[in-house]
Amino acid sequence: MPKAEAKNCVSCGVNLIERGYARFPCPKCGNELGRCVSCRHQSNQYKCANCSFEGP
């Protein structure tokens, strides 16, 4: 079964529509995470809702 595509930034919650966002698998569980360009540039913390992995 395919994994759901991340629609919102995992750090701040904004919709991933702006250029420069990134979608990537969680390093621990593989759940797809998404981050907006602002949170990526600011290196804001994020937390996987599936396994609670935290990253920069």
C-alpha positions as CSV (number, residue, x, y, z in Angstrom):
1,M,0.0,0.0,0.0
2,P,1.5,3.4,-1.0
3,K,2.3,5.9,1.7
4,A,0.3,9.1,2.0
5,E,2.0,12.1,0.4
6,A,2.8,14.9,2.8
7,K,0.6,17.9,2.2
8,N,1.7,20.2,5.0
9,C,5.0,21.3,6.6
10,V,5.8,19.0,9.5
11,S,7.4,22.0,11.4
12,C,4.9,24.8,10.9
13,G,1.9,23.3,9.2
14,V,1.6,25.4,6.1
15,N,0.5,23.9,2.8
16,L,3.4,22.7,0.6
17,I,2.6,24.7,-2.5
18,E,5.5,27.2,-2.5
19,R,8.5,26.4,-4.6
20,G,11.5,25.1,-2.6
21,Y,9.6,22.7,-0.3
22,A,10.9,19.2,0.3
23,R,9.3,15.8,0.8
24,F,11.4,13.0,2.3
25,P,11.1,9.8,4.2
26,C,11.5,9.8,8.0
27,P,15.0,8.4,8.7
28,K,13.6,6.1,11.4
29,C,10.3,4.8,10.0
30,G,10.0,5.8,6.4
31,N,6.8,7.9,6.8
32,E,6.8,10.7,4.3
33,L,7.5,14.1,5.8
34,G,7.3,17.6,4.2
35,R,9.0,20.8,5.0
36,C,8.4,24.3,3.6
37,V,11.2,26.5,2.3
38,S,11.2,28.8,5.3
39,C,11.5,26.0,7.9
40,R,14.2,24.3,5.7
41,H,16.3,27.6,5.5
42,Q,15.9,28.3,9.3
43,S,16.6,24.6,10.2
44,N,13.5,24.5,12.4
45,Q,12.9,21.3,14.4
46,Y,10.4,18.8,13.2
47,K,8.9,15.6,14.7
48,C,7.5,12.6,12.9
49,A,3.9,12.0,13.9
50,N,4.3,8.3,13.3
51,C,7.4,7.4,15.4
52,S,8.3,10.7,17.2
53,F,11.7,11.0,15.5
54,E,13.0,14.5,15.9
55,G,15.3,16.3,13.5
56,P,16.8,19.6,12.7
